[in-house]
Amino acid sequence: MSTETPRRTRFRLGSGTATRSRAVAGLTALLLPLAAMVGMASPAEAATSATATYLKKSDWGTGFEGQWTVKNTGTTALSSWTIEWDFPSGTGVGSAWDATVTHTGDHWTAKNVGWNGTVAPGASVSFGFNGTGSGSGAATNCTLNGASCDGGSVPGDEAPSAPGTPTASDITDTSAKLSWSAATDDHGIKNYDVLRDGAVVATVTGTTYTNTGLTAGTDYSYTVQARDTADQTGPVSGAVKVHTTGGGDGDGDGDGDGDGNGGNINLGYFTDWGVYGRDYHVKNLDTSGSAAKITHINYAFGNVQGGKCTIGDSYADYDMAYTADKSVDGVADTWDQPLRGSFNQLRKLKAKYPNIKVLWSFGGWTWSGGFGQAAQNPAAFAESCYNLVEDPRWADVFDGIDIDWEYPNACGLTCDTSGPDALKKLTSALRTKFGSNNLVTAAITADGSAGGKIDLADYAGAAQSLDWYNVMTYDFFGAWDAKGPTAPHSPLNSYSGIPQDGFNSADAIAKLKAQGVPASKLLLGIGFYGRGWTGVTQDAPGGTATGAAPGTYEAGIEDYKVLKNSCPATGTIAGTAYAHCGTNWWSYDTPATITSKMAWAKNQGLGGAFFWEFSGDTSNGELVSAMHNGLN
């Protein structure tokens, strides 16, 4: 376990350990409306009436996300509010936000916090919580400010259902027509809100809408939300993605995608836990200049639990509020906006850099243990992943899914015995569910040794359903072997004295090609960090050591941005730099070695390259620049 944050651990990617997330509560975010409209005026405020609405927003089996909304339906301001209700035995409130929640037994009380007690006429405030237990029972016996929650106005009124997922037609350079099936409601539908990329762009009374004024050659995502005659909004529909016609290349590389990369993929991992101790946010991709030089982002990680895809860190992912100075567009989050956190920041980044595609990566070293159960029912796994990635709250953010199973039918943090065809079955199910309009990729081992991990699974068969593999060609050697010998953790090729045959990029790529994986579906992996030992007297690789070198967050590992100054490179071996300073010995990639590796990748006909991960680079993104320039 790393000392950096409880969400983080280290693991081997190529043959052993690198950086992956350990996160908090998971949510399989399906919008599942629950019942009860409630509310009323405090006896002390006879001119004020109010309602309180309870909504179960999602349910993941052992818990759920709930939300209460207080709406002032009167003519004078509400100065404070207190909601009380009963939950069935075994159901309760875990963590809550925007309210102070207490309980006595199964009776729960929520009071406003200092800043959201005043509710103007016609206005609403909401607070949410992560519930514990099955969450199957509704909240009962509700009171608002000591009186009945239904307010005596619309007893039993339920929110409208979700409209059907829109379909798009008549798409031009600047417009698109949307159509959807009607929602239902016990008192009738008043109108529909049309949302583009999560923001309302129109309110219409019918079930069609034509959005004009769009930009040619641009991706958009649309959802629809119904509003009933009591002005309640229901859950958002599924999302439809629209790509307007026209546009053009615009970047001079001739491939028509506007990314300036000539068709070569330049992908980087962004970690959810980086927003904590590292203080690294999506905005850093913009200010460093890296966003203009990449094609794809893998957001790491979602969890795999019970054979299903689940949320990794709900706070970092979609709830963390951003101040203006840390927001991509300089606009601060508000307390009541529907999506915050890194997901919303990625949405803003994509608006600024429309060529970037974002994939949600699931698994990693810590969370790969769930793939074995997923392989027992691939269709159910794919369904859960699709429902989570395409959740209407953030469907426009993601362009596909990446799975990081370490390792199929082999041993990583745990050992898997699901069989050599398990990965193929899983990727086939994902492709069937996600379809051809979404990206489906996988991060895989780079163990090219005889009888090693590549030999234990049908990577060629699985590749038929995938857009590409991220081959983790780093972490071959490190201070988990405390006494050495010292060796580069990301050797491009073999060399005399290498501690393990087959532990290098060239052998791994050659083995995958020999299996039948097309070169164009292979990306070369680069680590934006070094691995090191201490107690070393020998400058050249192959020296003995006494243990792991000190690191900022964990012994034996350090970011490139630190090492370039604290321990500059003193030599190169197998295409990777190494450095001997004092008694410490480090290996890491530099702009020069990355340039050489990119040339090698192009010569091999690979689809491009990827890296782990953004925060290890300098503030001006010099490693990303080296990859971009090398691929072009």
N, C-alpha and C positions, 0 to 999 in steps of 0.2 A: 504494500500500500504506500502510495506517495504521501509526502507531507504537504503537498501543494494544496489539496482540497479533498474532502471525503468523496467527491464525485469522480476521482481520478485514480487509475491504477496503471501500471506499466506491463507491457507484454511483448512478446516477440512476434513480429509480423512475418519476416522472411522465413525464419526458422525457429523463432523463439519469442522475445518480448518487446513491445513498443507502447504507444500511448493510447489508451481508450478510456471511455467514461464509465464511471459508476454513478448512477443518478438516483433521483428521488421518486416520488409517486408516479405511477403510470396511469394514463387515461386512455381507454379505447374510445376516442371521442366521436360517438354517434349522438346526434341530436335527438333525444327521446323526450318529448314533452310530457310533463306530468301535470296534472290536475289544477289545483285549487286556486281559483280567484277568490281574493279576500280583501277586506279593508273597511275602514270606517273612520268617522270623526271622533276625536277625543271629546268626552263630555265637557271638558273645560273649553273646547273650541267649537261651539255649536255651529258656527258658520263654515267650518272646515270639514270636508269629508274626504276620505282617502280609501284606497284599496291596496291590498298587498297580494302579489302574485308569486306563487311558488313554482319553479320550473326545475325539473331534474334534467340537466343539460347533457350528461353522459353517464354511462354505467359500464364498469369493467369487471363485473362479477363479484369481486370482493369489496368494492367501494363504488363511489359515484361522485359526481360534481353537482351540487345544488346551487340554486340562485333564488333569492327573494327580491322582488321589486316593489317599492312603495310608490304609489302614484297619488298626487294631490288632485282630487276631482272637484274640490271646492273652489271658493272665490277668495279665500284668505290664505296667507302662508302658513304652512305647518312648521312649528319651531323645533320640534324634536319628534322622534318616533321610537317605539318599542314594540317588537313583534314577539309573541309567545306562541308556542305550538307544542304538540306532542308527536314523538316518533314511536314506532313500534319497538318493543324490546329488542335489543341487539343492533339497532340502527342509531347512529349518532353523528355529531359534527366533529371532524378531526381538526383541520386547520381552517381558519376563516380569514377573510380580508374585507376591509371597508366596513366592519362592524365589530362590536365586542360581544362575544357569544359565551353564555354560561348555561349551566343546567343543574337541575335537581332530579336525579333519576332519569326518567324518559321525558321530562318536561324541559323545554329549551327556551331560552330568552336571548334576543338579539337587540342591542341598543346602538343607535347611531354613534359614530365617532365625532370628534369636535367639528370637523369641516363639512359634514354632509347631513347635519340635523335639520337645517332649514330647507324646506321644499316649497317652491313657489307654486301658485295655482297653475295647474296643467302640467307641471314638471314631474319628473320621476327620479328616484335614486335606487341603486341596486347594490347588494352585497352578495358575495359568493362564499362557498366553502367546499372542501373536500370531505365527503361523507364516508363513514365507516360502516361495515356490515353490508348486507345484500342490497339495501336501498330499495327494496321492492314495495314497501308500504308508503302511502302518502302521508304528508303532514296533516294532522287533524287538530281539532279544538283550537283553531288559531284565533288570536286576538291582536288587534292593532291599537296601541294606546289604551288598552283596557277594555275595549268594546269589540263586538263581532267584526271579524275581518271582511265579511262580504259587503259591508257598507249599506246593505239593504237596497243596492242598486241593480246589480246584475247577478242574482244568485245562481250559482252553478254554471256560470258562463265559462266556457273553456276557450283557450287560444285556438286559432285556426290551424289546420294541418299544413304541412309543407306542400307547396305546389310541385308539379312534376318537373323533372330536370329539363331546362330549356333545350330546344333544338335551334340551330342556326341555319339560315338560308339567305339567298340573295346577297352574298358577301362580295363587296367591291373594295377598291382601294381605301375608301373613306367611310363605309357604312356596313351594317350587318342587321338582318332582321331576326328577331328572337320570338319563339312561340313556346307555350307551355300549357300543360293541362291544369285545370282549375283546382284550387284548394277547397276544402270543405270546412264548414263551421256551423255550430248549432243555431246561431242567430244571423248568419249570412256574411258574405265577403263584401267589404267596402271597396278595396282597391289593392294594388300590388306595388311593392317597391322593387325596382330593377337595380341590381348592384353590379357594377363593373369593377373588377379587381378589389372587391370588398367595400366600395363606397357607392352610396345611392346616387344614380344618375337620372332617374325618372320615377314618377309615381303614376300609374295608369289604372284605368278601371277595367280594361279588357285583358285578354291573355296573349297579346302580341305587342311588340314594340320594336321600332327600327331606330337603332343608335347611329347617328350621323356625326360628322366631324372627326372621324378617326384618322390615324396615321397609317399610310401605306406600309405593307410588309411588317406589321407589328402584331404581337401576341396579346390577346385580351382574355379575361375569364369573367363569365357572367353567371349570376345566381338570381333567384327571385324569392321574395318574401311576401306573404299575404297579410292583410290587415282587416280585422272584422269590424262590425258596426259599433262595437264598444272601443274601437281604436287599439285593440290588442294586436300585436304582431306575433306570428307563429314562427316555427323554425325555418331556416333558409333551405332552399331546394339544393339539389345537386348542382354541380358546376359544369358548364360547357365552355370549352376553349375555342377561341376564334382567332384565326390568323388572316389579317386583311391581305388582299392581293397587292401586287406592285412592289415598290421598294427598290430593290437592286442591291448591288454589292456594296458600294459606298466606302470600301476600305482598301481597294486596290489590290487585293490578293486574288481576285478572280473566282472565288468559290461561291459567291452569292450570299454568304451568311452574315456579312457585315462585321465579323469578329476580328479581322486582321490576322488570322492564324493560318490562312491557306488550307484549311480543312484539317489541320492537326489539332488534336485535343490537348489542352493545357488545363488540367483540373487540380483544384486544391481542396483539402479538407478544412472545414471550419468546425471547431469543437464547441459544444454547448457550455462546457465548464470553463472555457477561456474567459468568459465574461466576469468571473469572480476574481481569483487571486492575480490572474494575468492582466485583468482590466483590458482585455482585447475584445473589440466589438466589431460588428459588421461595418461600421463607419471606417474602421482602420483599413479595410480593403480599398476604400475610395481614396482616403488621404495618402496612402502609401503609393498610389498609382497602380496597384496590382489589379484592380477591377477592370481596368482598360486592357489588360494583357492576358486575361484568362478566358476560358470558354465555359467552364463548368465549376460548380461548387458542390461538394458532398457535405451535407450537414450531419454531424456525428454527435451523438448516436440516439436512435430509437432503441428500445429494449425488445427482447423476444422472451415472452413469458407464457407458459401454458400453451405453447404451440401457436401463439399469435403475436402480431406486432402491437406494441404498446408505447405510450409516451416515455421518453427518457427522463427529462427534467422539465416539468410543466412550468415552473417559474421562469427559468431561462428561456424556454421555448416560446411561450406565448403570454406570459403574465407580467414579466419585469417591465416596469415603467421607465421610459427613457426621457432624460432631460434634453433640452434643445441642443446642448453642446455635444452630446454623444449620439445624436440622431443623424442618420444619413442626410436628411434634407433640412436639418436645423430646426425642425418643428418638434416640440415636446409632446409626449403622450398625454392624453387626458385620462382621468380615473375611470370614465365610463365608456371608452372606446372598445369595440368588440374584439380587437386583436392587438396585443402589445408584444413585448419580448423580441427575440431575435427573428422570429418568423415575420413580424411586421417590418423590421429593419431590412430583411432580405427582400421583402416586397418593394420597399423604397429603393433598394439598390438596383433591382431589376427594372424599375421604372426609369432609372438614370442610365442603365446599361442594358438595353433590351436584348442584346445578343446572349447574355449570360443565362445558362440553364442551371437549375438547382435540383439536386436529388437528395432525398432523405435516406441516410444510411442507417441500417439496423444491424445490431450485433456488436462486433468488436471482440477483443480478447475477453473482457469481463462478462459480456452478455451473449456469448456464443452457445452457452449451455442449453438454451431453449430451442435451438435448431433441430436437435434430435427428435423432440416431440413434434415439431412442425413437420418434419419429414414423414411422420406417420399419417398425416392428413394434409397433403400439400394444398388441396383446393380450399380447405378452411383457413389455412395460413394465408394464402393469397387473398382470400376474401377480407380477412381482418386487416391486412396491410393496405389493401385498396381503400377500404372504408376510412382508415386513419389518414393516409396520404391525401385522399380526396375529400376530407372533411370540408364542408362548405366554408368554414372559417378561414381556411388557408389553402384551399385547392389551387388557387392561382399562383401560390408561391412555388409549388413543386412541379417539376417536369418529369418526375419518375422516381424510381426506387433503386437503391443499391443495398445489397446484402453482403455482410462481412462475417462469414462463417469460418471460424478458426478452431478446428478444421474438419471438413467432411470426412467421415470414416477414418479419422486420425485423432491424435492427441494434441490439445493445446492446454488451456487452463484445466479442462476436463477432457476425458477421452470419449469419442463418439464411435458407435458401432452400427450406424444406420445403413451401411452398405455402400459400394462404389457407385450405385446409380441414384443415390438419394439426392445429390445436388442437381442432377439432370431433372428429376421429377419435380423438385421444388422450383427451379427456374422455368420449367415448362408451364407449371401452374401459374406463376407470376406473369408470364407473357400472355397466357390466355386471358387472365383477368384484367391486366393493365392495357392490353391491346397494342396496336402498332403505333399509336400516337404518343405513347409514353416511353421514356427510356427505362430499361431494365438492365442493371449491371451488377457485377460482383467483384469484391476484393478477394484475392486468393494468395495462397502460399507461393513462395519462390524457392522451395526446397527441391533442387534439381539433382539431389544425390540418388544413387542407385537404390531402389526400393523405398525412396523417401515419400513425402506427402503427395507430390504430384502424381506418383504412381498409384495412389490409393483411391482415387476418385475419377469418374469419367468427365474430365474437364472439357474434352472435345464435344461430347454429347450435350453437356450443359450449355456450351457456347452457342449452340444452334438457336437458343432462345434469348441470348443476351446481345446487347449492343457492343459491349467490350468487357474485358477483365482489367482490373487494377492489380497488376502483379507486384506484390510487396517485396521489391528487390532491395531491402535494407534490413537492418537488425540481424544479419547473419552471425555476427560475433559481438560480444560485449562482456561486461564485468560480472555477469552471472557466473562466468568462469573466473572466479576471483583472482586466481594466480596466473591468469593468462593462458596461452601466449597472447600478446597484443596482436590485433589484426584489424583491418578496416571493416567497419560494420556494413558497408555497402560496396563491396568490390564489383567492378564491372565484369571482370574476367578472372580466371584463376591465375595463380602465380606460384613460384617455387616456395614451398614452406607454408602454403595455406593450410589452416588447421583441419578443414573438412572439405573433401572433394565434393563438387556439385553445389557448394554454397557460394554462388556468385550469379550475377545477372545473366551473363551469356549462356551458362548451362541451363538455367531455368527457362529462358525464352526458347532455347533450342529444343528442350524436352517438350514444352507445350506445343511448339510447331510440329514436332515429330508425332505427337498424339493426334494432330489434325486440327488444332486451333489456328484459324487464319491469323497471319501477322497483323492484319489491320484491326483485329479485335484484341490486341495486346497493348497495354500502356506500361511504360517503364516507370518504376517508382523511385522517388528521390526523398530523402529525409532532410528536413530543414533543422537538423540538430546533430550533435556528435555523441559518440559513446566513448567512455574513457576509463582508464585504470590509474591507480596511484602506486607509489613504491617502485617505479620503473626507472632503471638506469640506462637502458639501451634505447638509442634514438630510432633505429630501424624497427619495423614490425618483427614480431617473434620473441620479444623480451618477456621476462617474468615480471609479476606484479604482486602486491600484497592485498589488493582489494579495489573497490570502486573509487574513482576520483570524485571529489566533492562536486555537487551540482546545486543549482539554485533551488530546484524543487525536489530533486531526488538524486541520490548518489549514483554516479555512473552515466549520467545523461545531462546535456546542457544545450541550450539553444545556439544556433549559428551566430545570432546577433551578439551574443556574449563572447563566444569562443574566438571570433575573428579579431577581437582586441585583446582578450585575456590570455590566449594561447595561439598565436598566429601559426599558420602551417609552416612546417619545416621540410616537408617532402611529399611525394606522391607515390602510391602503390596501387596497382590494378585499377587505375582511373579514379581513385579517391585520395583526397589529401589526408595527411596525418600531421600531428604536432607533438613535440616533446618539449615541455617547459617545466623546469624544476624536476620533480619526481612524477609529474602527471603526463600521461600519454593519451592523446585523443585522436579520433578519426572523424572526418566530416567532409561534406561536399562544399565547394566554393564556387563562385561564378565561373572560374576557369574549368573546373572538373565537370560542372553541369553542362557547360558549352560542349565539351567533348562527348559527354553521354548523350546529349540531344543529337549530335551528329551521328553517333552510333545507332540511335533509335531510328533516325530517318533512313540510314543505310540498310537497316534490317527490315524496312517497310512497316514499322509499327504504326499504330493509330495515333500515337502521341505519347504523352507522359503525364504523371500526376505527382503530387507531393503531400507529405504529412509534416506539418500543417502550417497554416498561415502565420501564426503568432511567433514562430521561430525565426522569421525573416527580419531584416532590418526595417526601420521606419520608412525607408524609401523603397522597399521591396526589391532589393538588388538580386535576390535569388529568383524571384518570379520573373524579373526582367531577363535574366540569363536564360531561363527556360523558354520564354517567349521568343527571344532573339535566336536561340539555337534551333527552335522548331521552324523558324522561318528562314 
